[in-house]
Amino acid sequence: MTCPRAYRPSQFSSHALQRTLVGVVMSLAVFSTHAADLTLYAAGSLRTAMTAMIERFAAETGIRVDPSFGPSGSFRTKIEGGDVPDIFASANVEHPKALQEQDILKETVVFATNRLCALAAPGVRLDGDRLIVRLLEPGIRVAVATPVVDPAGDYTWAMFRKADALHPGAFDVLSKKGLQIMGQAGKDGSPLGVIGVLQQARADIVIAYCSYGKLAEEKVPGATWMPLPPTLDVPSHYGIGISTRANP
């Protein structure tokens, strides 16, 4: 059974997130009489919404934002190693708060939420009532993000533990069979993302943020998606902060 439209919650609307992000960044930025460039490190799941937001922000303020998108855990490591982006937008709160405790970032603000979804390759059936059983099937390849490196991986492992409470032994099976290929180099040498995994048929089901659902439909004809059922749901909270060394 493919995912019916009723499963597609409005809270993942990119337009709504864009409006929220515009307000957040404008509240964080202190404007001067001349335009200044800002550097941004942001979670890969924010690419679509933030790219549109950055264009609007530049048009309204004259301030150019130079973004880099990728795994939040990797960005935290780079920042701790000496990188100094003006703004860090993470797919969790833990990474920016850890940098705040080191006096690298100012106050962390929770600015967005997300959820995990199951995204299926063309021809692969999704069944919300039996999703755990589907994931456990030996012939089903499941792609996941890498824990610690990418908060999506941490959220996924939390979901595996919830699955284990319903189906004892599920955590051991899923944590071993989960293909940690998101973020690895693809055929063109660039990091492989959720859409790339589906386009290259590297997995049958991808556990990823629901904000990728509509994009998957657009980029991979025949792909379907659905939020995890309430028994497996793991909400995610995104944190954003300014560097203590940011240009005013």
C-alpha positions as CSV (number, residue, x, y, z in Angstrom):
1,M,0.0,0.0,0.0
2,T,1.4,3.4,-1.0
3,C,1.3,6.4,1.3
4,P,-2.1,8.2,1.0
5,R,-2.1,12.0,1.0
6,A,-3.6,12.0,4.5
7,Y,-0.3,10.9,5.8
8,R,1.4,14.1,4.6
9,P,1.3,16.5,7.5
10,S,1.2,20.2,6.9
11,Q,3.8,21.0,9.5
12,F,6.5,20.0,7.0
13,S,5.5,22.7,4.5
14,S,8.7,24.3,3.2
15,H,6.9,27.6,2.9
16,A,5.9,27.6,6.5
17,L,9.5,26.7,7.5
18,Q,10.9,29.5,5.3
19,R,8.7,32.0,7.0
20,T,9.9,30.8,10.4
21,L,13.5,30.8,9.4
22,V,13.3,34.3,8.0
23,G,12.1,35.5,11.4
24,V,14.7,33.6,13.4
25,V,17.7,34.8,11.3
26,M,16.4,38.3,11.3
27,S,16.1,38.2,15.1
28,L,19.6,36.8,15.4
29,A,21.3,39.2,13.0
30,V,22.3,42.7,14.1
31,F,22.1,45.1,11.1
32,S,24.5,47.9,10.4
33,T,24.3,50.6,7.8
34,H,26.3,48.5,5.3
35,A,25.9,45.0,3.9
36,A,28.0,42.3,5.4
37,D,28.5,38.7,4.3
38,L,27.5,35.9,6.7
39,T,28.6,32.3,6.6
40,L,26.2,29.5,7.5
41,Y,26.7,25.9,8.4
42,A,23.3,24.1,8.3
43,A,21.9,20.6,8.4
44,G,21.4,19.0,5.0
45,S,17.7,18.6,5.7
46,L,17.4,22.4,5.7
47,R,18.8,22.9,2.2
48,T,15.5,23.5,0.4
49,A,13.9,25.8,2.9
50,M,17.0,27.7,3.8
51,T,18.1,28.2,0.2
52,A,14.8,30.0,-0.5
53,M,15.0,31.9,2.8
54,I,18.6,33.1,2.0
55,E,17.4,34.5,-1.3
56,R,14.6,36.4,0.3
57,F,16.8,37.5,3.2
58,A,19.4,38.9,0.7
59,A,16.7,40.7,-1.2
60,E,15.3,42.3,1.9
61,T,18.5,43.2,3.7
62,G,21.4,43.3,1.1
63,I,23.3,40.9,3.2
64,R,24.7,37.9,1.4
65,V,24.7,34.5,3.1
66,D,27.3,31.8,2.1
67,P,25.8,28.5,3.1
68,S,27.3,25.0,3.5
69,F,24.9,22.1,4.0
70,G,25.8,18.7,5.5
71,P,25.7,16.4,8.6
72,S,25.4,18.5,11.8
73,G,27.8,16.2,13.7
74,S,30.5,16.8,11.0
75,F,30.0,20.5,11.2
76,R,30.3,20.5,15.0
77,T,33.6,18.7,14.7
78,K,34.8,21.2,12.2
79,I,33.8,24.1,14.4
80,E,35.5,22.6,17.4
81,G,38.5,22.2,15.2
82,G,38.6,25.9,14.4
83,D,36.1,26.7,11.7
84,V,34.2,29.9,12.4
85,P,30.8,30.1,10.6
86,D,28.7,33.1,11.7
87,I,25.6,30.9,12.2
88,F,25.2,27.2,12.9
89,A,21.8,25.5,12.3
90,S,21.8,21.9,13.6
91,A,19.3,19.1,13.2
92,N,19.5,18.7,16.9
93,V,19.9,20.9,20.0
94,E,22.8,18.9,21.5
95,H,25.5,20.0,19.0
96,P,25.0,23.8,19.2
97,K,24.5,23.6,23.0
98,A,27.8,21.7,23.3
99,L,29.5,24.6,21.3
100,Q,27.7,27.1,23.5
101,E,29.1,25.5,26.6
102,Q,32.6,25.9,25.0
103,D,31.9,29.6,24.5
104,I,32.0,29.0,20.7
105,L,28.4,29.8,20.1
106,K,26.0,32.2,21.8
107,E,22.6,31.1,23.1
108,T,21.0,28.2,21.3
109,V,17.5,28.7,20.0
110,V,15.1,25.9,19.0
111,F,13.7,27.1,15.7
112,A,12.2,24.1,13.9
113,T,11.0,20.5,14.4
114,N,10.9,17.5,12.1
115,R,9.9,13.8,12.2
116,L,11.2,10.6,10.8
117,C,9.5,9.0,7.8
118,A,10.0,5.9,5.8
119,L,10.7,6.7,2.1
120,A,10.3,3.8,-0.3
121,A,11.9,3.2,-3.7
122,P,9.6,2.9,-6.7
123,G,7.7,-0.4,-6.5
124,V,8.4,-1.0,-2.8
125,R,5.2,-1.3,-0.7
126,L,4.8,0.6,2.6
127,D,2.4,-0.5,5.2
128,G,2.1,1.6,8.3
129,D,0.5,-1.0,10.4
130,R,3.3,-3.5,9.6
131,L,6.2,-1.2,9.1
132,I,8.5,-2.9,11.6
133,V,7.8,-6.3,10.0
134,R,8.6,-4.8,6.6
135,L,11.9,-3.3,7.8
136,L,12.9,-6.6,9.4
137,E,12.3,-8.6,6.2
138,P,15.7,-10.1,5.1
139,G,15.3,-9.0,1.5
140,I,14.5,-5.4,2.3
141,R,17.6,-3.0,2.2
142,V,17.2,-0.2,4.7
143,A,19.3,2.9,4.4
144,V,20.0,5.1,7.5
145,A,22.1,8.1,8.6
146,T,25.2,7.4,10.7
147,P,24.7,8.1,14.4
148,V,26.7,10.9,16.0
149,V,27.9,12.1,12.6
150,D,24.3,12.9,11.6
151,P,21.5,13.5,14.2
152,A,19.1,11.7,11.8
153,G,21.1,8.6,12.7
154,D,20.6,9.2,16.4
155,Y,16.9,9.7,16.0
156,T,16.8,6.5,13.9
157,W,18.6,4.5,16.6
158,A,16.0,5.8,19.1
159,M,13.3,4.5,16.7
160,F,15.0,1.1,16.6
161,R,14.9,0.9,20.4
162,K,11.1,1.7,20.3
163,A,10.8,-1.0,17.7
164,D,12.6,-3.4,20.0
165,A,10.0,-2.8,22.8
166,L,7.3,-3.9,20.4
167,H,9.3,-6.7,18.7
168,P,12.0,-8.0,21.0
169,G,15.2,-8.4,19.0
170,A,14.3,-5.8,16.5
171,F,17.1,-3.4,17.6
172,D,19.8,-5.9,17.1
173,V,18.5,-6.8,13.6
174,L,17.9,-3.2,12.4
175,S,21.1,-1.7,13.9
176,K,23.1,-4.3,12.0
177,K,21.2,-4.3,8.7
178,G,20.8,-0.5,8.5
179,L,23.1,0.6,5.6
180,Q,24.9,3.8,6.9
181,I,25.4,5.2,3.4
182,M,24.0,8.7,3.7
183,G,26.9,11.0,3.6
184,Q,29.2,8.6,1.8
185,A,30.6,9.6,-1.6
186,G,28.2,8.9,-4.5
187,K,29.1,8.2,-8.1
188,D,30.0,11.8,-8.8
189,G,32.2,12.0,-5.7
190,S,29.9,14.2,-3.7
191,P,28.3,13.1,-0.4
192,L,25.3,10.8,-1.1
193,G,22.0,12.2,0.3
194,V,18.6,10.7,0.8
195,I,17.5,11.5,-2.8
196,G,20.7,10.1,-4.2
197,V,20.2,6.8,-2.4
198,L,16.8,6.4,-4.0
199,Q,17.9,7.6,-7.4
200,Q,20.8,5.1,-7.4
201,A,18.6,2.3,-6.0
202,R,21.0,1.8,-3.1
203,A,18.2,0.8,-0.8
204,D,14.5,-0.2,-0.8
205,I,13.5,1.9,2.2
206,V,15.2,5.0,3.6
207,I,14.6,6.2,7.1
208,A,15.0,10.0,6.9
209,Y,13.3,13.3,7.8
210,C,9.8,13.8,6.6
211,S,10.9,17.1,5.0
212,Y,12.4,14.9,2.3
213,G,9.1,13.3,1.4
214,K,7.8,15.8,-1.2
215,L,11.3,16.2,-2.7
216,A,11.6,12.4,-3.1
217,E,8.2,12.4,-5.0
218,E,9.5,15.1,-7.3
219,K,13.0,13.7,-8.0
220,V,12.3,10.0,-8.0
221,P,9.1,9.1,-9.9
222,G,7.2,6.3,-8.2
223,A,8.8,6.9,-4.8
224,T,6.4,7.0,-1.8
225,W,6.7,8.0,1.8
226,M,4.9,8.0,5.1
227,P,5.5,9.2,8.7
228,L,6.4,6.6,11.2
229,P,3.4,5.4,13.2
230,P,2.9,7.0,16.7
231,T,4.4,3.9,18.4
232,L,7.7,4.5,16.5
233,D,7.6,8.3,16.2
234,V,10.8,10.2,17.3
235,P,10.3,14.0,17.1
236,S,13.4,16.0,16.3
237,H,14.2,19.5,17.4
238,Y,16.6,21.8,15.5
239,G,18.8,24.3,17.3
240,I,20.5,27.5,15.8
241,G,23.1,29.8,17.3
242,I,25.5,32.6,16.4
243,S,29.3,32.3,16.8
244,T,30.8,34.4,19.6
245,R,33.3,35.5,17.0
246,A,30.7,36.5,14.3
247,N,31.0,39.8,12.6
248,P,28.4,42.1,14.2
